[in-house]
Structure formats: structure tokens, C-alpha cells
């Protein structure tokens, strides 16, 4: 990751943005992170907004920590709790953009 001080940045934003396919660019001010330029190829605006929302990130981190500590619920149990009938087929996994 390339780091650039905002006060020493001499190129245009377009010049820095053209680098992001090769590496992310961390913009700092007084040595502290200010912004990151990174590729958003394959992502939509909603995914970018959620990934950068501190409340959403905190929810995901809590869920991951709980899953690590307690484990998950088997799919059969989810069906039972929701009162759903299981089909004989396994659920298909759809591709997600960006992750």
C-alpha cells in the first residue's frame, strides 16, 4: 500500500486513482490516516456504503465474535425453528459481487 501525505500530494486525484489497480493509496495528514483510495471494481454503491459504515461493521464484528465463541446453528435447526419444511435439495449458493 502506498502512503502519501496530503500536504505533499502534488499529482491530481486522477493520477493517484489510476494506481489503485496495482495498490491501494493511503492518504495521511500529520501522519494519521485520512482516506484510502482503493478499487471498487465489481462493487455497487450500497456495498461500498455498508463496508464503510462503522455501525454496520460493528454489527458484523460482534456477529463474527459470537459465532467464533458459541458456534452456529445447523441448517436443519433453522428450518425447525422457523417451522419450514426442508426440501431434498441442498440450497444453491449464489455468487456475491465484491466478496
C-alpha positions as CSV (number, residue, x, y, z in Angstrom):
1,X,0.0,0.0,0.0
2,X,1.4,3.4,-1.0
3,X,1.2,6.1,1.6
4,X,1.0,9.7,0.7
5,X,0.9,12.8,2.9
6,X,-2.0,15.1,1.8
7,X,0.2,18.2,2.2
8,X,2.9,16.7,-0.1
9,X,0.5,15.4,-2.7
10,X,1.4,17.1,-6.0
11,X,-0.4,14.9,-8.5
12,X,-4.1,15.2,-9.5
13,X,-6.6,12.9,-7.9
14,X,-7.0,11.2,-11.3
15,X,-3.2,10.3,-11.3
16,X,-3.5,8.7,-7.9
17,X,-6.7,6.9,-8.8
18,X,-5.1,5.3,-11.8
19,X,-2.7,3.5,-9.4
20,X,-5.3,1.7,-7.4
21,X,-5.4,-1.3,-9.7
22,X,-1.8,-2.0,-8.6
23,X,-2.0,-1.0,-5.0
24,X,-4.2,1.0,-2.6
25,X,-3.2,4.5,-1.7
26,X,-3.4,5.6,1.9
27,X,-3.7,9.4,2.3
28,X,-2.5,10.7,5.7
29,X,-2.5,14.1,7.4
30,X,0.1,14.7,10.1
31,X,0.9,11.0,10.0
32,X,-2.7,9.9,10.7
33,X,-4.9,8.1,8.2
34,X,-7.3,10.4,6.4
35,X,-8.6,8.5,3.4
36,X,-7.9,5.4,1.3
37,X,-8.1,5.1,-2.5
38,X,-8.9,1.6,-3.4
39,X,-10.5,-0.3,-6.3
40,X,-14.3,-0.5,-6.3
41,X,-14.5,-2.8,-9.3
42,X,-17.3,-5.3,-9.0
43,X,-18.9,-3.5,-6.1
44,X,-22.1,-1.4,-6.1
45,X,-22.7,1.8,-4.1
46,X,-24.7,0.0,-1.4
47,X,-21.9,-2.5,-0.7
48,X,-19.4,0.4,-0.5
49,X,-21.6,2.4,1.8
50,X,-22.1,-0.6,4.1
51,X,-18.5,-1.6,4.2
52,X,-17.6,2.0,5.3
53,X,-20.4,2.3,7.9
54,X,-19.0,2.0,11.4
55,X,-22.3,0.8,12.9
56,X,-22.7,-2.0,10.3
57,X,-19.0,-3.0,10.6
58,X,-19.5,-3.2,14.4
59,X,-22.6,-5.5,14.0
60,X,-20.6,-7.8,11.7
61,X,-17.7,-7.9,14.1
62,X,-19.9,-8.8,17.0
63,X,-21.7,-11.5,15.0
64,X,-18.3,-13.0,13.9
65,X,-17.0,-12.9,17.5
66,X,-20.2,-14.6,18.8
67,X,-20.0,-17.2,16.1
68,X,-16.4,-18.0,17.0
69,X,-17.2,-18.2,20.7
70,X,-20.5,-20.1,20.5
71,X,-20.7,-21.7,17.1
72,X,-23.5,-21.6,14.7
73,X,-26.9,-23.3,14.2
74,X,-27.2,-26.2,11.9
75,X,-29.5,-25.5,8.9
76,X,-31.9,-28.2,10.0
77,X,-32.4,-26.4,13.3
78,X,-33.1,-23.1,11.4
79,X,-35.8,-24.9,9.4
80,X,-37.2,-26.4,12.6
81,X,-37.3,-23.1,14.5
82,X,-39.0,-21.3,11.5
83,X,-41.5,-24.1,11.0
84,X,-40.3,-24.7,7.5
85,X,-40.2,-28.0,5.6
86,X,-36.8,-29.0,4.2
87,X,-36.6,-29.9,0.5
88,X,-34.4,-32.8,-0.5
89,X,-32.1,-30.4,-2.4
90,X,-29.3,-28.5,-0.9
91,X,-29.7,-24.7,-1.1
92,X,-27.8,-23.2,-4.0
93,X,-25.1,-20.8,-3.3
94,X,-25.3,-17.6,-5.3
95,X,-22.2,-15.6,-6.2
96,X,-21.8,-12.3,-4.4
97,X,-20.2,-9.3,-6.0
98,X,-17.2,-7.9,-4.4
99,X,-16.7,-10.6,-1.7
